[in-house]
Amino acid sequence: MIVKDEFLAKLRQYFGLNLYEVRIWTALLSRGVSTAGELSDIGNVPRSRAYDVLESLEKKGFVVMKLGKPIKYIAVEPVEVVERVKKLVRVDADERAKRLDSLKGTDILQELNLLHKQGIEFIEPADLASAIRGRHNLYTHLELMVRNAKKSVTLMTTSKGVMRKVEALKPELEKLAKKGVKIKIAVPITKENSEDVKDISRIAEVRDNKNINARFCVIDSKELLFMILDDEEVHPTYDVGVWVSTPFFATALDNMFNACWENLSPADKVAVK
């Protein structure tokens, strides 16, 4: 049996298996039913590890042990394996989430917070900045920033960017709106994004911005995240942003945004063609 390393690597990524597990599994899939010794030879796995690997695969729902001698193993249908793995992932995620929730109010979390506060005192202002690569990472960091907002959220984005932000940030923005946090969004309003603009306008003040092509977010006039590339010209994987914690710069950018804001038309008064 010859299986390309690239294919095995993809299987490991999707199913969360180690190298020996994925070799034994694909070997068994190619045979349907087989012994540990045969699978060891086919999959190029040491015989001393074959039984341990098969036991692990059995617990995960990839194989079934056939009664009788010699002991043989049967491959579970791949479609069924996918469903079993999905179930295990959900269970594992729920358990991990519960463990993390149980940390709230504990001595462990208090000690972590103490370490963080003590560490902050030794941070140089120049260190409170970082480059973030990849749009997924950018939105993960942006969500964290928005979640911690106390007074204001200022967003300038592109026509397509607002659709992504509605999808990613709406739940957090709704919570902030209920707390009285001021949310301002400047965006070129188009026919394509008009429904998203209408949706987000229920919780934020949105105005039409056709003149300035920029992507940034300022939180409480203290920290900001600005993207340095045009989202029309860059693949999401290669998108780059810079996060800075600096009241001096953030306040200046907020003031410039507000000066521009006065000349923009409210979303409900924009005629979309």
C-alpha positions in Angstrom: 0.0 0.0 0.0 1.4 3.4 -1.0 -0.2 6.4 0.5 1.3 9.8 -0.1 2.7 11.7 2.9 0.7 14.7 1.9 -2.6 12.7 2.2 -1.5 11.3 5.6 -0.7 14.8 6.8 -4.2 16.0 5.8 -5.8 13.0 7.6 -3.8 13.8 10.8 -5.0 17.4 10.7 -8.7 16.6 10.1 -9.0 13.6 12.4 -6.5 14.5 15.2 -4.4 11.4 14.8 -0.7 10.8 15.3 1.5 9.4 12.5 1.3 5.7 13.6 -2.5 5.9 14.0 -3.1 7.3 10.6 -0.8 4.7 9.0 -2.5 1.8 10.7 -6.0 3.2 9.9 -5.3 3.7 6.2 -3.7 0.3 6.1 -6.8 -1.3 7.6 -9.1 0.7 5.3 -7.1 -0.8 2.3 -7.7 -4.3 3.7 -11.1 -4.1 5.4 -10.2 -6.8 7.9 -6.7 -7.6 9.1 -4.4 -8.6 12.0 -2.2 -6.3 14.0 0.9 -7.9 12.5 -0.3 -7.5 8.9 -1.2 -3.8 9.5 2.2 -3.3 11.1 3.9 -4.5 7.9 1.6 -2.6 5.6 1.7 0.7 7.5 5.4 0.5 8.3 4.7 0.7 12.1 6.8 -1.1 14.7 5.0 -4.3 15.8 5.6 -3.4 19.4 3.4 -0.3 18.9 0.7 -1.8 16.6 -1.6 -3.2 19.4 -1.4 0.1 21.4 -2.2 2.1 18.2 -5.2 -0.2 17.4 -6.5 0.1 20.9 -6.4 3.9 20.6 -8.2 3.8 17.3 -10.8 1.5 18.7 -11.5 3.9 21.6 -11.8 6.7 19.1 -14.3 4.8 17.0 -12.1 4.2 13.9 -11.9 0.4 14.1 -13.8 -2.6 15.7 -12.1 -5.7 17.1 -13.3 -8.9 15.7 -13.8 -11.8 18.1 -11.8 -15.0 17.5 -8.2 -16.0 17.0 -6.1 -14.6 15.7 -7.5 -11.2 16.7 -8.5 -9.2 13.7 -9.7 -5.7 13.3 -12.4 -4.3 11.0 -12.4 -0.8 9.6 -15.4 1.4 10.3 -17.0 3.1 7.3 -15.3 6.6 6.9 -18.6 8.4 6.8 -19.4 7.0 10.2 -15.9 7.8 11.5 -16.5 11.5 10.6 -19.7 11.6 12.6 -18.0 9.9 15.6 -15.1 12.3 15.5 -17.4 15.3 15.3 -19.2 14.0 18.4 -15.9 13.5 20.3 -14.8 17.0 19.3 -18.0 18.5 20.6 -17.8 16.6 23.9 -14.1 17.5 24.3 -14.9 21.2 23.6 -17.7 21.3 26.1 -15.6 19.7 28.8 -12.7 22.1 28.2 -15.1 25.0 28.2 -16.6 23.8 31.5 -13.1 23.5 33.0 -12.3 27.0 31.9 -15.5 28.4 33.3 -14.8 26.7 36.6 -11.7 28.9 37.0 -13.8 32.0 37.5 -13.4 33.3 41.0 -10.7 30.7 41.9 -7.3 31.4 43.4 -5.7 30.3 40.2 -7.3 33.0 38.2 -6.6 35.6 40.9 -3.0 34.6 40.9 -2.8 34.9 37.1 -4.4 38.3 37.2 -1.9 39.4 39.8 1.0 38.1 37.7 -0.4 40.1 34.7 -0.8 43.3 36.7 2.7 43.0 38.1 4.1 42.3 34.6 2.3 45.3 33.1 4.3 47.6 35.4 7.5 46.6 33.7 6.3 46.9 30.1 7.9 49.6 28.1 5.5 51.7 26.0 7.2 50.5 22.8 6.4 46.9 23.8 2.7 47.6 23.8 2.5 47.0 20.0 2.4 43.9 17.8 1.9 42.8 14.2 -1.0 40.4 13.6 -1.0 38.2 10.4 -4.0 36.6 8.8 -7.6 37.8 8.8 -8.8 35.2 11.2 -6.2 36.3 13.8 -7.1 39.9 13.1 -10.8 39.3 13.8 -10.0 37.2 16.9 -7.9 40.1 18.3 -10.5 42.7 17.2 -13.3 40.7 19.0 -11.2 40.7 22.2 -10.7 44.5 21.9 -14.4 45.2 21.4 -15.4 42.9 24.3 -13.3 45.0 26.7 -14.6 48.4 25.5 -16.0 50.6 28.3 -16.8 53.9 26.6 -16.5 53.9 22.9 -15.8 51.8 19.7 -14.8 53.6 16.6 -14.7 51.7 13.3 -13.7 52.7 9.8 -14.0 49.9 7.3 -14.5 49.0 3.7 -17.7 48.0 1.9 -16.9 44.3 2.2 -15.3 44.7 5.6 -18.6 45.8 7.3 -20.2 42.5 6.2 -17.4 40.6 7.9 -17.6 42.7 11.0 -21.4 42.3 11.3 -20.9 38.5 11.2 -18.0 38.4 13.6 -18.7 41.3 16.1 -22.5 41.7 16.2 -23.0 39.7 19.4 -20.3 41.6 21.3 -21.5 45.0 19.9 -25.0 44.2 21.0 -23.8 43.7 24.6 -21.9 47.0 24.5 -24.9 48.9 23.1 -27.0 47.7 26.1 -24.3 49.0 28.4 -24.4 52.4 26.8 -21.1 52.2 24.9 -21.0 54.5 21.9 -20.4 52.7 18.7 -19.6 54.6 15.5 -19.0 52.9 12.1 -17.9 54.7 8.9 -18.3 52.6 5.8 -19.0 53.0 2.0 -22.6 52.0 1.8 -23.4 50.0 -1.3 -26.2 47.8 -2.6 -24.3 44.7 -1.6 -23.8 45.7 2.0 -27.0 47.6 2.5 -28.8 44.8 4.5 -25.8 44.4 6.8 -25.6 48.2 7.3 -29.3 48.2 8.1 -28.8 45.3 10.6 -25.9 46.9 12.4 -27.6 50.3 12.5 -30.0 49.0 15.1 -27.1 49.0 17.7 -24.6 51.4 16.2 -24.5 54.8 14.5 -23.5 54.2 10.9 -22.5 56.8 8.4 -21.6 56.6 4.7 -17.9 57.1 4.0 -17.0 57.3 0.3 -13.9 59.5 0.5 -11.5 57.7 2.8 -10.4 54.2 2.2 -9.1 52.9 5.6 -9.5 50.0 8.0 -9.0 50.6 11.7 -10.7 50.3 15.1 -10.1 52.5 18.1 -11.3 51.4 21.6 -11.9 53.9 24.4 -9.4 56.3 22.8 -6.7 54.0 24.3 -5.9 51.3 21.9 -6.2 50.8 18.2 -5.9 48.1 15.5 -5.3 49.3 12.0 -4.9 47.1 8.8 -2.1 48.1 6.5 -3.3 46.5 3.3 -6.3 47.0 1.0 -8.7 44.0 1.6 -9.6 44.1 -2.2 -6.0 43.3 -3.1 -4.8 40.9 -0.4 -5.7 37.3 0.3 -7.2 36.8 3.8 -4.2 34.6 4.7 -1.7 37.5 4.1 -3.8 40.3 5.6 -1.7 42.2 8.2 -2.7 44.5 11.0 -0.8 46.4 13.7 -2.2 46.6 17.3 -1.0 49.5 19.5 -1.9 50.4 23.1 -1.3 54.2 23.2 -3.8 56.7 24.4 -1.7 59.5 22.7 -2.1 58.1 19.2 -5.5 56.5 19.7 -7.0 59.8 21.0 -5.5 61.7 18.0 -7.0 59.2 15.5 -10.3 59.4 17.3 -10.3 63.2 17.0 -9.5 63.0 13.3 -12.3 60.4 12.9 -14.8 62.6 14.7 -13.9 65.6 12.5 -14.5 63.6 9.4 -17.6 62.0 11.0 -19.5 65.4 11.0 -19.4 65.5 7.2 -20.7 62.0 6.6 -24.3 61.2 5.8 -26.3 58.9 8.3 -27.0 55.5 6.9 -30.8 56.0 7.0 -30.4 59.0 4.7 -28.3 57.3 2.0 -30.0 56.4 -1.3 -28.5 53.0 -2.3 -28.4 52.5 -6.1 
